[in-house]
Amino acid sequence: MARLFGTDGVRGVANVELTAELALDLSVAAAHILGEAGVFRDSRPLALVGRDPRASGEFLEAAVIAGLASAGVDVVRLGVVPTPAVAFLVNEMDADLGVMISASHNPMPDNGIKFFSRGGVKLDDFLEDAIEARMGEEWKRPTGASVGRIRSDLGAVEGYVAHLVASLGDPSLEGLKVVIDCANGAASQTALEAFAAQGAHIIPIHAEPDGININDNCGSTHIGDLVERVVAEGADLGIALDGDADRCLAVDHEGNLIDGDRILAILAIAMKEEHRLHSDTVVATVMSNLGLVNAMRDHGIRVDQTKVGDRYVLESMNANGFSLGGEQSGHVIISEYANTGDGTLTGLHLASRMVSTGKTLKELGSVMTELPQVVINVRNVDKLRAGIDTGVQAEVTAAARELGDTGRVLLRPSGTEPVVRVMCEAPTIEQAQAIAERLAARVTERLSL
């Protein structure tokens, strides 16, 4: 049976795969396992629960809170907040556990549940496995005064916004015109507040969530509207968040995309100049473009590459004390201010770099030259066999031999979606496309369900 937890919590179609019953059972199991593991300080632990604006988040929030309280955990309901706000507030409010209900950049019908331990860090794999194994077991239920109590603190998120603003010091974005696409998501208020407090002239788009329109042709997965608005307004840059605001992509004044790799390059160089880049190293994943590695080498910066998933980026950062890491998708972690990806924080510091250097975002982004990269998502296949099927692996080996040291191929099952991702980088887009299509065809042929 497939593992319940993916690279970013538990996800599925809400009320089909991710049901209220599953959410409740998952929360009870988490309370028991984390208590036994010594994560909770005493017998009266405190949990914070936040969600993005998806309609399904309303009943899943109720189920999660009910499960925690029934297991003797006191709960503070945060309401609609970004994922990084939950991580921050767990530490700020000295809570024992944080729960975020969100499917991030996924379409609205999906939803997800992710847990944060004390300090606002994601759970280790072994704890997630233990929680999954515990689900459905009989347990002794607390009664009377021993059940958890529930209260709401919808204003707690303002402390998170203040933290974002303070990360730049005094107001420093005055005169900068910024279009912010909030993806009709969790940061539709907080991101705008943070940029405005730093003096930026903000133009919000897709900042009116109704529970249904999250990520709907907007945000970091659909930047067309952002590009059009930046150019039309003559803005200095555009910021694209995703549904739970843990990602940030950007657009320069001409409408060119500045992806997570370029953002990492820009911030890494800035932090090295300021002597804030520990060990002159930036952490990225195997999906990052070779152009990032080349650009960083030219600036005396090493790239430590991990498996795909912000949890693995963070593991490397924590283990080695690295101060910056992220993914091509725009999931960037600046450890001085956050212990998870934070799209608003990333956008603020990217804008600040523009102001401090007097350069346009296009000029800053030109530090990196991308190799042509093609990614094909192959659906309706058995993704668990992608790494072991001999026919598929033979095709991967042949492609790698063809490219030599001029490019690379990567084939991996998605941790958040039922697809196999086929990626190829090559000297020309034509070669990358041809190799990627050949690999995708073999995956379909060999792994089709």
Number of C-alpha atoms within 10 A of each C-alpha: 3 6 9 14 19 17 17 18 21 23 25 20 17 21 16 10 13 19 18 20 14 18 24 22 22 22 26 27 25 24 23 20 21 19 18 10 10 9 15 22 12 10 10 15 19 25 28 28 25 27 29 30 28 28 17 25 25 16 15 26 23 15 21 26 28 21 25 29 23 21 23 23 28 22 24 21 20 22 22 26 27 33 29 24 32 26 30 24 20 25 18 15 14 14 23 25 30 28 27 29 31 31 29 27 23 22 18 22 16 21 28 26 25 21 24 24 21 19 19 26 20 24 17 12 13 9 14 24 14 16 22 18 13 18 17 12 9 7 11 6 10 13 11 6 8 16 17 23 18 17 11 13 11 14 10 19 21 14 15 22 21 14 17 27 22 15 13 15 9 11 15 19 24 15 11 20 21 26 28 28 32 33 31 30 36 31 29 27 19 22 27 22 17 22 27 17 20 21 16 21 19 17 16 20 19 22 22 15 21 12 16 16 21 31 26 18 16 25 31 27 19 16 22 13 15 26 23 13 19 24 19 12 13 14 21 23 29 33 30 30 36 31 34 33 32 26 31 29 29 31 25 22 22 17 23 16 17 23 19 26 29 27 28 29 24 22 22 25 22 18 17 18 11 9 11 16 21 15 14 21 22 27 25 31 21 15 23 22 25 22 19 24 21 16 21 23 12 12 14 12 20 17 20 17 20 21 14 21 21 23 21 18 28 29 16 18 24 13 8 12 15 24 24 25 30 32 28 24 16 27 28 34 28 24 17 11 15 20 20 26 28 27 28 29 28 27 26 22 20 21 24 19 20 20 17 11 10 11 12 16 25 19 11 22 21 14 18 21 14 19 19 19 24 20 19 17 16 21 18 12 19 18 22 16 16 20 12 9 13 12 14 22 17 13 17 22 11 12 20 18 13 13 18 10 9 12 21 21 23 17 23 19 21 17 17 19 15 17 19 26 21 23 23 29 26 22 15 12 15 13 17 24 20 13 26 26 18 15 27 24 14 18 27 17 13 17 21 13 10
